[in-house]
Amino acid sequence: MTPTTEHGPLRRAMETISSLRTQLETERSRRKVAIVGIGLRGPGDIQGLDALWDVVQKGADVTGPLPEHRRDGMDRLDLLDQMSNRAGWLATPFGFDAPFFGISRREATAMDPQHRLTLEVVWEAFEHAAIPPGQAGARTGVYVGTTGQDHRWRADGPMTSYWTPGNGHAFAAGRVAYTLGLEGPAMAVDTACSSALSATHLAARALEAGDCDLAVAVGVNLILTGQSTIELVRTGALSPTGRCRPFDAHADGFVRGEGCVALVLKRVDDARRDGDRVLAVIEASGLNQDGRSAGFTAPNPGAQTRLVAQTLARAGLSAADVGYVQAHGTGTLLGDPIEAEALAEAMAGRAVHVTSVKANVGHTEAAAGLFGLACAVACLRHRWIPPQANLEILNPRLPAGGGLIVPRAGTGWPADAGDRAMVSSFGMSGTNACVVLGPGHGGEATAPAGTVDGLVLSAGSEQALRRVARNVLETLSGRDVPLEHVAETLLHGRARLAHTVRIGSGDRARVEAALQAIVDGIPHRDVHPVPTEAGQAEGGPRRVADLPPYPWEHVEYRTPAGRRG
């Protein structure tokens, strides 16, 4: 046997391989993006990730007929009333807190309600991340997935100077950047139903490239006219029975849905440095196009399969790492079997649970990809697979033996399944988007133990301050939430607004008494006003408590309707 020296060829080769593996892992780590905040507004009074999860894990369907108060100003009612007008309707699509954002009544009236909704939900996402919007920094990008132009169609009356910047897609992103002082890239993304997930992909790539250090990805959709629904009816995509039934034998199309979802994104290393709570990690994302398929709006299973494979490869993962797929799943006779076929091939026949949130809230179109992503984040956090709503009989056209499991009942995340989730979103334009998610920090970000010397509450008005106090009081009273977490979230994670007070006590009973006094509008010995310009504590590890979003003081802003009858 020939002895080998310590630095022989084999040893050097092994060291080179080890070094290359380290470099590859470092490169993959740089690509990973942390989701640190989610703002969400959906049908059925859904506000926030927990409220969406409550609907999804029950298998509930919160779509319904056109509410009576939404009929006012809705054109083409004669035709709408001859078909199913079920959808996932928001309760107050025209409500907006214009003074909070320094916007006049005249300007707010001209603005597309989708822009107004985006502003509020982005603010809620920053609050969920415990990052004051004013401290987001100049290097923050804004990517808004948006498609609908219903406001342009329905509005009547004089076209003021506010009309153009109030309605163009580009201005949805520009408005967020302007209002919050964000100087990174800002753009609207329109790829039809894959707009929101396409925007998320672009935001993640911008973080990876160093174009920005923080990013906001948004999807928004409102149904403000009957005309857009009638146009969709003519494509044959809408359900005549008014039910979205993904993967069901009785699937006959989708029902429409309204809502907005906003993500706050950071590079994973930056989120760890800043002590952020990481809700989930975007391991990789991808986009491609159907190209020359069976028809311009027809899906291409080959393109869908390749996109999944490419996205997994970019993440350094395989099909075995995926335990759950939040599918596009519109409940159409053509689309569902094609998507299932593509997924089965991409998963190489491995068992994987598949559901679609569209059965719960409707197809929210430009926002759909982010509703699906929010659902997947909740599944990862709870380690639970929700039931597929509206599933009675499995569609016999789904690939047999393909390994796809469409659950009729909720179930725990299988111990032998991969711990990643995947989200798919396909646009009628042919643009396909895919995101692979990994688990984040399940609870609060770690932080050294500390004492509480009081709470800081802030709002834009006295009335809103009372509602903030009520929300905090209910949070402390209703759940076992550490006072320290609430105090740190309020101090580090909320903007300092015009009406700010400090509760100068760390005793829980005294804090709750002081909060009640603020709610009742009476003085209390522990409540002291704080100058608006007072500084906020910054930096360091911190604990994050889930608090209700800012209590908006909504006023309805509507342009006269009926210009096109």
N, C-alpha and C positions, 0 to 999 in steps of 0.2 A: 504493500500500500504506500502510495506516494504521499508524504505529509504535505499539508497545505499551510501556507503562511497566513498570518492574521489578516493581511491585506491582499489576499489572493483574488483572482478573477471572480470566483463565486461569491465571496464576501462583498466585493464591490458591486456586483450585480444586484445582490439582495438589498444593499444600502440604497442603490439607485431606485429600485422598485419601491422601497419604503418611502423615499423622498417624493417620488412621483405621486404615490397614493396620498401623502400628506398634502401636496399641492392641489390635487384634485378635490379632496375634502374641503380644503380652504376655499377653493373656487366655488364649490357648491354651497358652502356656508354663506359666501358673499351674495349669492343669488337669492337666498331665503329672505322672505319678507314677513314681518310680524303684523298681524291684525290686532291693534291695541284699542280700538273703539268701534262701536257700531251704533248708528242712529237708524231708527226704523219706524215707519208709519204705514200701516196697512189696513185692509178692510176689517169690519167687525170690531172697531175701536182698538185695534192692535197698535200698541206704542211700545217699542223696544223689543230686544231679543227674547227676554223672558216671556213676554206676552205672545209672541209668535210661537215659541216652543209650547206654550200651554195649549194652543190651538192644534198644533201639528201632532203632539204626542197623544192627544185624544182622538185623532183622526177626524176632527171636525171640519165641516164645510161652511165657511162664513160668507159665501156668496148669497145673493138674494135678488129679488126683483127691484126695478128702479124705484127708489124711495120717492114718496110724494113730493118732498121738499126739493128733490133734484129735478123734477119735471119742469119747474119754472125756468124758462130760457133754453130748454133742450129742444132743438129743432127736429123736424121730421118725425114728430110724435105719431102722426097718422100711420106711418110705416112701422115704427118701432113697436107700436101696440099690436101689430099683426104678427109679431114674432116674439120669441123669448128675449126679454130684455134683462135677464139675470146677469149679474156681474159681481165682482168684489168691489163694492162701492165704499169710498171714504165718507165719513159722516159730514165733514166740513171742508170741502176742497177749496172754497173761496175765502176761508178764514185766514187772517194774517195779522201779525203784530208789527205793523209798519213802523210805529214810533220807536220800537226797540232797535231797529236797524237804521234809524234816521231817514226813513223814506216818507215822502209826503203822500197824502191821500191821492192826489192827482197822478203821481208816478205809480203808486201801488195799483191803482185801478187799471192803468195801461199794461201792467206787467202780466205776462202769462202766469197763471197760478202755479204752474210747474216750477217756475223760477222761485216763486215765493216759498213753496213747499221745500225746495232744495235748500234754501238759506236756513230755514228752521231745522231741518233734519241734519244738516252738516254741523250746525251748532250743537245739537244733541249728541252727535257722534264724538265731537271733541269733549263734551262733558262726560260721556261714557268712558272715554280714554283718560279722564282727569288731566286734560291738557287745556289750560285756558286758551281760547282761540287767539286772543291778542298776543300770546307768547308762542304761537306756533312757529314764528320765524319767517324770514323772507324767503328761505329756500324750501318753500312748500308748494307742491304742484296740485292742480285741480283737474280731474278728468270726469266729465259728466256724460253718462249714457242717456241719450234722449232722442225720441223719434217724433212723437205726436205734435201736431200743429192745430189742435182743436180750437185753441183760443183765437187764433187768427180767423178761423172759419166762423165762429159764433158771434164775434164781437161786432157791435154796431156803434155808431156815434162818431164824433170827430177824431181823426187820427192826429194826436198831439205829437210834440217833439219827443215824448217818452215812448212812442209806439214802437219804433224800430229797435232801440236797445232793450225794450221790454219783451220782445217776442222772438227774435232770432235765436237759433240753437246756441251759437257761439257765446251769446250774452249770458246764458245760464251759468257757464263756467266763469266767465269774466266778472259777473256780479259777485260770486262768492269770493274770488280773489280780491276784488276791489273793496268789498265790505270788510273783509277780515285782514286786509293788508298783506296778502300772500303774493310773493313775487316770483315763484317758480313757474314752470310751464302750466298753462291753463287752456283747456280745449274741450269742445263738445265732440262726442263720438256717436255716430249714427250708423249702425249695422243692422237695423231693424231689431228683431227680438234678442239678438246677442249683444246689444249695445252695452249693457251694464258690465257684463263679464269681459267684453273687449276693452272697455275703459279700465277695468281692474288690471288686465294684462299690461296695458300701456303704462299704468301707474307703477306697477311692479318693475317693469323694465327700466323706467326712468330712475327709480331708486337704485337699481343695480348699476346703471351707467353713471350714477353720480349727478344726474341732472337736477335732482332735488334730494333733500334729506328727510322730508316728510311728505306724504301724499294723501290726497282725499280722492276716493273713487265713489261715484254716485250713479244710481239708476233711478229714473223718475218716470211716472206715467199717470196721466189723468184723462178721463173720458168726459169731455165737455160738450160734445155734440152728438146728435143721432147720426149725422152724415158719416162719420168715421166707422160707426158700427155697421151701417148699411153697406159701406164699401167692403168691409170684411165678410159680411154675409155673402156677397157676390163671389168671393173667392172660394166659398164652400168650406171654409175653415171653422166657422162657428157652429156650436152645438144647437140644433133646432129644439132639443129637449131641455136645454139650459143647465146641463150638468157636465163638468169636466171629469172624465173617467179614464185616467191614464192606465194603460195596460189591461183594460177591461174589455170583455167581449162585446159590450154594448157601447163602446166608445164611438161617438159620432161628432167629435169636434171639441173645441174649447169654449169656455166662457171668459169674458174679458175681466181684467182686474186693475185696480188703481193702487198706487202707493209709491213710496220712496225709501231707498236704503242708501246709507252713506257709510263708508269705511274710512278709518284713519289708519294709515300704513306707515311702517318704519322698517328699515333694515333690522334684522334680528339682533345683530351685535349692538346697534344703537339702542334698541329697546332694552336690552339687558343692562347696558351702561346707564340708562336713564331710570332704571327701576320701574319700567312700565309693566302693567299686567298684560300678558300676551294671551289673547283669546284663542288664537290658532295661528299656524304658520303656513304661509303660501310656499310650498316646496318648489313648485314650478308652475308655469302657465304657458299656454300656447294658442296660436290662431292659425287657421288655414281657410281655404275656400273650396266649395264644392266643384268649381270649375264646370266642365262640360258634362252635366248630369242629364237625367231623363227629361228634364224641363227646367226652365229658368228658376222656378220656385221649388223644384223637387229636390229632396235631400240626396246626398251621395254617401252610401254606407262605407265605401272605400276611403273617402276623405275623412270621415268620422273615425274610422278605425286607425288610420295613420296618425291623426292628431293625438289620440289617446296614447298610442305607442311612443310618439315623439315627446310628448309631455312627460310621460313616466321616465323615459330615457334621460331627459334633461335633468330630472330630479335625482337620477341615479337609483331609481326604484324599478320594480317589476310589478306585474299584475298581482303577485302574491302579497304585496304590501298593502293592497287596497281592500278594505272590508265593507265599504259602503259607497254607493254612487247616488248622488242627487241628479236625476236625469232631467233632460229637457222636457220630456213626457207631456205633450200637449193634449193627449187623448184623441188623436186623429187616427183614422183607419190606415192612412199611408205612413205617417211619421213614426208612430210608436214601434211597429214591427221592424222598420228599417233601423231605428236607433238601437233596439234590442239586439238585432243581428250584428250591428257594428260593435256594440259593447261585448257581446258574447265572444266575438272573434278576438277583440283586443284583450279580454281577460283570459284568453286561452282555455275556456271551458271551466275556469275556477269558480267556486261558489262565491257569490257576492250579492249582498242585499241592495235592492234598487227601489227608490220611491221618487215621486214628483210632488212638490209643494203646490203645483197648479191646481190640484184637486181641492186644496184647502182654501186658497185665496183667489183663485182665478189666474189667468195668464196675464201677468202685469207687463207684458210686452217689453218695452225698453228697459224696465227694471227687473225683468224676470230672472236673469242670471244671478243678481245679488240677493233676491229672495231665496233662491236655491242655495246660494253660498251661505247665507245666514242660517238656514235650516241645517246645513252640513256642519257649521261651526257648533251649533247647539247639540247635534248628535255626538260630536267628538267630546264636547265638554261633559255631557251626561252619560257617555258610553252607552247609548241606547238607540235602537233602531225604531223609528216610529212606524205605525201602520200606514198602509197606502189608503188614503181616504177614497170613498166611492168605488171600492173594488168589490165586485160580487163574483164574477166568473172570469178567470184569467183568459185573456185573448188567445185563442187557439193558433193565431198566426205568429205568436212569439216563437223563437227558435227552441225546439225541444232539446233537452239535454245540454243547453248552453251554460248552465250554472247560475243563471240569473234567478234570484229569489225575490219575488214581490210579496212582502208580508201583509197578511190580513190583520195581524195583531202586533202590537209593540213587543219588542224583545230586547234583552240585553245584548250588548256587542259581543259576538262570539269570541271565546277565548282563543280559538285557533285561527281567527281571521286577521288580516293585516290591520294595522292601527291607523291607516290613512283613509281619507275620504276624497272622493273626486266629484267635481261639479261640471256638468256639460250644458252648453247653451248654443243653440243653432238659430241663425237668422234666416228669414225668408229671402234675404238678399244673397244667401249662400255662404256667409261668413260664419264659421264655427269657432267656438271658444271653449277652452278646457282649463280647469284649475285643479291642482292636486294640493290637498290640505293635510297638514300634520297637526298633532295636538300641541296646545300651548301650555301655559301655566294655568292649572284648573281653577285656582282661587286667587287670593290676593298676591300681589308682588311681595317678595320677602322684604322685610325691613326690621331694623333693630327695635327692640321694645322701647317705649317712651311714655312719658306722662302726658296727660291732656290738661292744658291750662285754659281751655275755652274753645268756642266755636265761632267762626266768622261766616255770616250769612250776607248775601248780596243779591240785589235785583234791580230792575230798571224803574220800578215804581213802588210806592208804599203797599198797594194792593198785592202786587206780585211778591213782595217780601213776605207778606203774611202767608201766602200760599207756599212759598219756599219753606217757611218755618213749619207749616202744617205737614208738608211732605217729609221733612227731616224727623219731625215728631212721630209720624206714623211709621217711618223706617225703624226708629229706635224702639218703638212700642210693639211693633208687630213681629219682629224677627230678632234672633239672637245675633245682632250685629255689634261688634266691639265699638265702643264710643271712640277709641283711638283711630279706627279706620274712617269713621264718619268725619272726625275733626280734620284728619290729614287730607281727605278728599276735598272738603270744603275750602281748606286753606290753600292747597297746592293746585287743585284741579278746577277751580271756578274763577271766572272773570270777575274783576272788581268793578261793580256797576254803581250807578248814581246813588242808590240807597243801600248802605252797608252798615251792619251792626256787628258788635262782638259780644258774645256771651262769656263773661269773665269768670267762669267756674269750670272745674273739671269733674265735679261731682254729678253723676248721672241724674239723680233725682232733681237737683237744682237746675241742671241743664234742661230737663223736660219741663219743669215749671216755667223757666224763662221762655222756652219755645211757645208754650201755651199762652203766655202773656203777649208775645208778639202776634200770635194768631188772633187774640182777642182785642188787640190794639190798645193795650193798657201798659203803663210803665212797670218796669221791674228793676230791682236793685242790681241785677247781674247783666243787664242789657245796656250797652253803651254805643253811641254812634261812632263810626270810623270814617275819617276823611277819605274821599274817593281816591285821592292821589297816593294814599298809603301803599307802600310796597308789599309785594307778596313774596313768601318764602319760595326759594327755588332749589332745584337739584337734589341729589341724594336718593337712596332707596326710599320707597314709599309704599304705603298700603292703600288699596283702592276699594271703596265701598260702592255698591250699586245703589244709587239714589235716583228717585224719579227725575225725569228731564225738566228743564226750565218750564215754569207755568206760563205759557204764552197768554197774552191778553188779546184774543182774536176779535177782529172786526171784519165783516164781510165786505170785500171789494169786488164789485161786478160791473163790467161794461154792459150797456144795453145789448140784448141779444136779438137775433132774428134777421140779420142783414141778408142772408141768403135763403131765408124761409124754410 
